[in-house]
Amino acid sequence: MSVSVGVTGATGRMGRAVLELVLEREDCSLAFAVNRSTDIETVAGVEIESALEFVPLLEERNPDVVVDFTGPKSTLEYASACAEAGVAFVTGTTGFSAPQRSQLEAYGDTIPLLHAPNFARGVQTLVDIIGDAVSNLPGYDLELVETHHNGKRDAPSGTANRLLEEIESAGDFTGRTHGREGDQPREAGEIGVHALRAGSITGEHEVVLAGNHEELRLTHRAEDRGVFAAGAVDAAVWLAGAAPGRYDFSTVISS
């Protein structure tokens, strides 16, 4: 059975990738693609419709699920409309404040909702194993470096923050140090966090654990944003028809 998918932010980097993949896959069909730009554009031969028509499009096209990669404010507006219409919602948007994240998660009381900062299967595997690495290497210095293209707004990245949550829950750390400048010797128990923004780099995350005259590096490098689109569409197909609730991408890849 084909899953009907609506796409938001369809002229953005990720929106384009998701739209193109939905058109290619046999298990999906495109319900609509919208963007907030007032200029009507065409992507992969599809006319992009105005985001101002999002609510009517939900009613007229009746998608099974909407896939969203936009910005926190837009994502919350789209999620609210989907909750009203009873449409499942998948989003990879990052940069939410704590209240915004709580607001997003609340929609999971009404509809199937899946929010992930990263839809790469390799990143999910890194999230799954990082806690064991930290637990097995107590007292080791830990640094996290993430690198993205020069247009990425939030820093550290959503993926970096997700990794940091796992790291902090697995070890005895005193806090995060974001970058260093001047006379700043490393303090015991701190986590060094560094965000690099350059060129068109899709996404790299590296965790360095060093101590006892040895060094462990765990690295994920995305070579193309199509890997994120593939994971998001996999999540959309999986989520369609699910019961209301908040779901994790880990559940999708382990199913």
C-alpha positions as CSV (number, residue, x, y, z in Angstrom):
1,M,0.0,0.0,0.0
2,S,1.3,3.4,-0.9
3,V,1.7,6.0,1.9
4,S,0.5,9.5,1.0
5,V,3.1,12.1,2.1
6,G,3.0,15.8,2.4
7,V,6.3,17.7,2.4
8,T,7.0,21.1,3.9
9,G,10.0,23.4,3.2
10,A,10.0,21.8,-0.2
11,T,12.5,24.2,-1.8
12,G,15.1,23.9,1.1
13,R,18.0,21.5,1.1
14,M,16.3,18.7,3.0
15,G,12.8,19.4,1.6
16,R,14.0,18.9,-1.9
17,A,15.8,15.7,-1.0
18,V,12.7,14.3,0.7
19,L,10.4,15.3,-2.2
20,E,12.6,13.7,-4.8
21,L,12.8,10.5,-2.8
22,V,9.0,10.3,-2.2
23,L,8.6,10.5,-6.0
24,E,11.1,7.7,-6.6
25,R,9.8,5.2,-4.0
26,E,7.1,2.7,-4.8
27,D,5.8,2.7,-1.3
28,C,5.0,6.4,-1.3
29,S,3.0,8.9,-3.2
30,L,3.1,12.7,-3.0
31,A,0.0,14.4,-1.6
32,F,1.5,18.0,-1.8
33,A,4.7,20.0,-1.3
34,V,4.6,23.4,0.3
35,N,7.0,26.2,1.0
36,R,6.7,29.6,2.7
37,S,8.3,31.5,-0.2
38,T,5.9,33.7,-2.1
39,D,7.5,32.7,-5.4
40,I,6.0,29.5,-6.8
41,E,8.8,27.1,-7.8
42,T,9.0,23.7,-9.3
43,V,11.1,20.9,-7.8
44,A,11.6,17.6,-9.7
45,G,8.7,18.6,-12.0
46,V,6.3,19.2,-9.1
47,E,4.7,22.6,-8.5
48,I,5.4,23.8,-5.0
49,E,2.3,25.2,-3.4
50,S,2.1,28.1,-0.8
51,A,2.4,27.2,2.9
52,L,-0.5,29.5,3.4
53,E,-2.6,26.7,1.9
54,F,-1.3,24.1,4.2
55,V,-4.5,23.6,6.2
56,P,-6.8,23.4,3.2
57,L,-4.4,21.0,1.6
58,L,-4.6,18.7,4.6
59,E,-8.3,18.7,4.2
60,E,-8.4,18.3,0.4
61,R,-5.5,15.8,-0.1
62,N,-5.8,13.9,3.2
63,P,-2.2,12.7,3.5
64,D,-1.2,9.9,5.8
65,V,1.8,11.7,7.1
66,V,3.7,15.0,6.7
67,V,7.5,15.2,6.6
68,D,8.9,18.5,7.9
69,F,12.4,20.0,7.7
70,T,11.9,23.8,8.3
71,G,12.5,25.9,11.4
72,P,11.2,25.7,15.0
73,K,8.4,28.3,14.5
74,S,7.2,26.9,11.2
75,T,7.5,23.3,12.5
76,L,5.2,24.1,15.5
77,E,2.6,25.7,13.2
78,Y,2.7,22.7,10.8
79,A,2.5,20.2,13.7
80,S,-0.4,22.1,15.2
81,A,-2.3,21.9,12.0
82,C,-1.6,18.2,11.6
83,A,-2.8,17.6,15.2
84,E,-6.1,19.3,14.3
85,A,-6.4,17.3,11.1
86,G,-5.3,14.0,12.7
87,V,-2.3,13.6,10.4
88,A,0.9,11.9,11.5
89,F,3.9,14.2,11.6
90,V,7.7,13.5,11.1
91,T,10.2,16.3,11.6
92,G,13.9,16.6,11.6
93,T,13.9,20.3,12.6
94,T,16.5,21.3,15.2
95,G,17.1,24.4,17.3
96,F,14.0,24.2,19.5
97,S,14.0,26.0,22.8
98,A,13.0,23.9,25.8
99,P,9.4,25.3,25.8
100,Q,9.1,24.8,22.0
101,R,10.3,21.2,22.3
102,S,7.7,20.6,25.0
103,Q,5.0,22.1,22.8
104,L,6.0,19.9,19.9
105,E,6.0,16.7,22.1
106,A,2.6,17.6,23.4
107,Y,1.1,17.0,19.9
108,G,2.1,13.3,20.4
109,D,-0.9,13.1,22.7
110,T,-3.2,13.6,19.6
111,I,-1.3,12.2,16.6
112,P,1.6,9.9,15.8
113,L,4.7,12.1,16.2
114,L,8.3,11.3,15.4
115,H,11.0,14.0,16.0
116,A,14.7,13.1,15.4
117,P,17.6,15.5,15.1
118,N,19.2,13.1,12.6
119,F,17.7,10.4,10.4
120,A,21.0,8.6,9.5
121,R,21.1,5.0,10.6
122,G,24.7,5.3,11.4
123,V,24.1,8.3,13.8
124,Q,21.4,6.3,15.6
125,T,23.9,3.5,16.0
126,L,26.4,6.0,17.4
127,V,23.8,7.2,19.9
128,D,23.1,3.6,20.9
129,I,26.8,2.8,21.6
130,I,28.2,6.0,23.0
131,G,26.9,5.4,26.5
132,D,28.8,2.0,26.7
133,A,32.0,3.7,25.5
134,V,31.7,6.4,28.2
135,S,30.9,3.8,30.9
136,N,33.8,1.6,29.9
137,L,36.3,4.5,30.0
138,P,35.6,6.3,33.3
139,G,37.8,9.3,33.8
140,Y,38.8,9.7,30.2
141,D,38.8,13.2,28.7
142,L,35.9,13.7,26.3
143,E,35.6,16.1,23.4
144,L,32.9,16.4,20.8
145,V,33.4,18.1,17.5
146,E,30.6,18.7,14.9
147,T,31.0,20.2,11.5
148,H,28.3,21.4,9.1
149,H,27.8,23.7,6.1
150,N,28.0,27.4,6.5
151,G,24.3,27.9,6.4
152,K,23.4,25.8,9.5
153,R,21.9,28.1,12.2
154,D,21.9,26.1,15.4
155,A,25.1,25.3,17.3
156,P,25.8,22.8,18.6
157,S,23.8,20.7,16.2
158,G,20.7,18.8,17.3
159,T,22.7,15.6,16.8
160,A,25.5,16.8,19.0
161,N,23.0,17.7,21.7
162,R,21.5,14.2,21.5
163,L,24.9,12.6,21.8
164,L,25.7,14.9,24.7
165,E,22.5,13.8,26.5
166,E,23.7,10.1,26.2
167,I,27.2,11.0,27.3
168,E,26.1,12.9,30.4
169,S,23.7,10.2,31.4
170,A,26.5,7.6,31.2
171,G,29.4,9.4,32.9
172,D,30.3,11.6,35.8
173,F,30.8,15.0,34.1
174,T,30.8,18.5,35.6
175,G,29.5,20.4,32.6
176,R,30.1,21.5,29.0
177,T,32.8,23.9,27.7
178,H,32.0,25.4,24.4
179,G,35.2,26.2,22.6
180,R,38.3,27.6,24.3
181,E,40.2,30.8,24.2
182,G,43.1,32.3,26.1
183,D,44.4,30.6,29.3
184,Q,42.0,27.7,29.7
185,P,43.6,24.5,30.8
186,R,41.3,21.6,30.7
187,E,39.3,21.0,33.8
188,A,38.7,17.4,35.1
189,G,35.2,16.2,34.2
190,E,34.4,18.8,31.6
191,I,33.1,17.9,28.1
192,G,34.6,20.0,25.4
193,V,32.1,20.9,22.6
194,H,33.2,22.5,19.3
195,A,31.0,23.5,16.4
196,L,32.6,24.2,13.0
197,R,30.7,25.8,10.1
198,A,32.3,25.7,6.6
199,G,31.5,25.3,2.9
200,S,28.9,22.7,2.0
201,I,29.8,20.0,4.5
202,T,26.8,17.8,5.0
203,G,27.5,16.7,8.5
204,E,30.3,15.2,10.6
205,H,30.2,14.3,14.3
206,E,33.3,13.0,16.2
207,V,33.5,12.0,19.9
208,V,37.1,11.7,21.2
209,L,37.8,9.8,24.5
210,A,41.4,10.0,25.6
211,G,43.3,8.7,28.7
212,N,45.5,6.0,30.0
213,H,47.9,6.6,27.1
214,E,45.3,5.7,24.5
215,E,42.7,7.4,22.4
216,L,39.3,6.3,21.0
217,R,37.5,8.2,18.3
218,L,34.0,7.5,17.2
219,T,33.1,9.3,14.0
220,H,30.1,9.6,11.8
221,R,30.4,11.3,8.4
222,A,27.4,11.9,6.1
223,E,28.5,12.1,2.5
224,D,25.2,13.2,1.1
225,R,22.0,14.5,2.7
226,G,20.1,11.8,0.8
227,V,20.9,9.6,3.8
228,F,18.8,11.9,6.0
229,A,16.0,12.0,3.5
230,A,15.9,8.2,3.2
231,G,15.7,7.8,7.0
232,A,12.9,10.4,7.2
233,V,10.9,8.8,4.5
234,D,11.4,5.4,6.2
235,A,10.1,6.9,9.3
236,A,7.1,8.4,7.5
237,V,6.1,5.0,6.0
238,W,6.5,3.4,9.4
239,L,4.6,6.0,11.3
240,A,1.6,6.1,8.9
241,G,-1.3,4.3,10.6
242,A,0.4,4.2,14.0
243,A,-1.4,5.0,17.2
244,P,-1.0,8.5,18.6
245,G,2.2,8.9,20.6
246,R,5.8,10.1,20.6
247,Y,8.1,7.8,18.7
248,D,11.9,7.5,18.2
249,F,13.8,6.8,15.1
250,S,15.6,4.0,16.9
251,T,12.2,2.1,16.9
252,V,11.9,2.5,13.2
253,I,15.4,1.0,12.4
254,S,15.0,-1.8,14.8
255,S,11.6,-2.9,13.5
